[in-house]
Amino acid sequence: MGGKNLVVLFLVSVVMAMVPGSTQLQASQTWSLLKIQQMLGYPAVLGHWHNYTDFCYGGDYKTTSAFVECYGDSVTQLHIIGGGGGSPPPPPLPKTFSIDSFFTTLSRLPDLRVLTLTGLGLWGPLPGKVSRLAALEIVNVSGNYLYGELPLALSRLGNLQTFIADDNMLSGELPAWLGRLPVLAVLSLRNNSLEGTFPGSVSDMASLRSLSLASNNLSGNLPDMSGAKNLQVIDLANNSLGPEFPRLGRKVASVVLAGNRFSDGLPPELASFYLLERLDVSRNRFVGPFMPALLSLPSIEYLSVAGNRFTGMLSGNMSCGDNLKFVDVSSNLLTGSLPTCLAAGAVGKAADSDSDSSKTVLFSANCLATGDDTQHPSPFCKNQAIAVGIVPDQARRKPSGARSGLIAGVVAAAIAAAVLAGVAVFLAVRKASMRRAQARPPRRLVEHASSAYPSKLFADARYISQTVKLGALGIPAYRSFSLVELEAATNDFEVSNMMGQDSHGQMYRGRLSNGTPVTIRSLKVKRSQTSQSFNRHIEMISKLRHRHLVSALGHCFEYNLDDSTVTQLYLVFEYVQNGNLRGRISQGTEGRKLTWVQRISTAIGVAKGIQFLHGGIIPGLFANNLKITNILLDQNLVAKIGSYNIPILSETMKSEGGSGNKYPSDSVPNGDKLDIFDFGVILLEVISGRPITSIYEVEIMKEQLQSALTAEGTAKRRSFVDPAVSKGCSDESVKTVMEICLRCLAKEAVQRPSVEDVLWNLQFAAQVQDDWRGDSRSSEESPLSPSQIPRDLEDDQ
């Protein structure tokens, strides 16, 4: 028996030696794990890690938020999950943190196959040293502050199967080398700042099963994805993709393309995607007939086509799939009646006692016969269908014979009537213009357009690109105006239309003949100059067009008849009619004050406007005397700088014996830092909610801000913040904004940050706030956060 026991003990020892978890971890790898704990600032989730911790053999150090898995004496899995789980995200890592050193330490775990580092505040560009972890198969670095482009070194991870980096600040284009990853199955880069078009290499990834790139700045058409035969999940919502619907393989189970620019109709092959469970094409530009076959797909569970221009008549006898749980056809041009299979789940409708009410059906803003007030009248949908080019079948038939002649006659008569009406209007306008000309002093002449400008103005490709973007925002192209147009817009510059005046001239509000509201600035020219001498100024002014500026729309010269010199210059700007920033901060009434998220978004907008003034045009405009009352808000609460240092304003004031500004606009000493100081004053009022009217008040509040920042705990910081928003903001977000504000107000210009530094910190504060809101869902939640602003409008330069 004794010998048998010895054999049993020997076998047990052999088996135990074969169990991976029974081996002590290498000392070098234990050191690496503890070094990682130190570099992360000893986060609470790693509070169980100590010098004596046996990471590979059981122990109570493992939690759902932090644990290590080993094979033999080497780490194969590392999971550290910060933030999330209902708790606020951790504070940002210190400025001494180096992501390069962090990954150097990680590379001392050479057998690492699974790496999870989420919500830890990691910041910096993902370093190329990641390729040293050659065994990596699964990587999740979501919820951090990683920025910059994806490094080429990732393409050398031949075993990589899953790469997730959601909710970071990654930028640049999707790299073509993604197609080189031979076994990549899951790629998720949601909520970043990626831009450009899709590389064609993605379409050849046979191993790809899930592709999620929602909430980025991607644009253009997708490549043919039918070659990715194993693709099952594709989520590209909230980009600027389109207009063509992508070709997909028939194994897809979930297709989410909401919030893009896809147009035309849905491809008919969708009706044969029998594995499709989820289809969301809402908030696009689709037109044409709705496909009832989508309702009856055998696997479909979720279907949303809301916010398009689908037409067609629904009927009660249409069928639905057995698995269908959610349908949203809101805001389209559908007529008829809801199918019986949907009526039970229709929101606002009572379900029959014996019907299936497990579905949720949304159908408002169509032209359906539902008997309630959620629908438009039937003619509305017909008129809208014609407006977007969807012509009913009977109207498309080619007229023939007498009917064709009748239609031709009607068209000819209509054209003739239009011509006569046009002539009458022209004569009336000309007559009125002559009357006005006779009533004015006879020493001026109006130039309608100058052929000297267009070739120079539109040669600048950057200007053209900006013009295209602003055109998408509804801002018309820059042009020359006639004085007749401006007089008509202002009712002959009537006093009631005057908005104010200064030493340069008067400011008027007006409305152009096409209904566009404008602001017109009238400048008296005190020196005898020809229009040619103003060329460089006009070229500069024509480029003052940006999402966060009150943009220039055009100009008009008025001449002296004797010597053809310019006597008056009119500058036409867009009109922003939602008040200034102070009116929504320190002077805002209850319910109208901006929330903290909106304030950060507004500050980011102002900073982007400053960045454009400094570097988006040549020469840049500096020392712009920025004030919170000159920051205007449009109907979407987008901030626009309403007054800036146009050199022509000082030049028009020069006389033979005088001079204008001491320095040219582009050579003001520390002009960029003057704007940063002014921005700091604006930010001070945004944070505190208290109006600032003098430099004396700035100095007092600056001291209070310094004291609040250096105090222990959060109470004093919170007391400095506007009470209207203090409960709805993350402490880390507030602290970041306070710190950059204090740096902007530095006494020495050289100590003030660059505008790029300001932007980075504000965007960081927005990200921290967005993460905090995602967990706490404060009652201060704003309908206009930076993450909800359409990405195509947010990229301003």
KAWO-V676614 format. One record per helix or strand of 3 or more residues. SS is the DSSP state (~ for helix, > for strand). FROM is the first residue (numbers start at 1). LEN is the number of residues. If there is no record, write none. Layout:
ss=SS from=FROM len=LEN
ss=SS from=FROM len=LEN
This chain:
ss=~ from=2 len=17
ss=~ from=20 len=3
ss=~ from=27 len=13
ss=~ from=44 len=3
ss=> from=66 len=6
ss=> from=74 len=8
ss=~ from=99 len=8
ss=> from=114 len=5
ss=> from=123 len=3
ss=~ from=128 len=5
ss=> from=138 len=3
ss=> from=145 len=4
ss=~ from=152 len=5
ss=> from=162 len=3
ss=> from=169 len=5
ss=~ from=176 len=5
ss=> from=186 len=3
ss=> from=193 len=4
ss=~ from=200 len=5
ss=> from=210 len=3
ss=> from=217 len=4
ss=> from=233 len=3
ss=> from=254 len=3
ss=~ from=268 len=5
ss=> from=278 len=3
ss=> from=285 len=5
ss=~ from=292 len=5
ss=> from=302 len=3
ss=> from=309 len=6
ss=> from=326 len=3
ss=> from=333 len=4
ss=~ from=340 len=4
ss=> from=360 len=3
ss=~ from=378 len=10
ss=~ from=393 len=4
ss=~ from=401 len=39
ss=~ from=454 len=4
ss=~ from=461 len=12
ss=~ from=483 len=8
ss=~ from=495 len=3
ss=> from=498 len=5
ss=> from=505 len=7
ss=> from=517 len=8
ss=~ from=531 len=12
ss=> from=552 len=8
ss=> from=566 len=9
ss=~ from=581 len=4
ss=~ from=596 len=21
ss=~ from=628 len=3
ss=> from=631 len=3
ss=> from=639 len=3
ss=~ from=647 len=5
ss=~ from=665 len=3
ss=~ from=671 len=18
ss=~ from=695 len=16
ss=~ from=715 len=6
ss=~ from=726 len=3
ss=~ from=731 len=14
ss=~ from=749 len=3
ss=~ from=755 len=22
ss=~ from=791 len=4
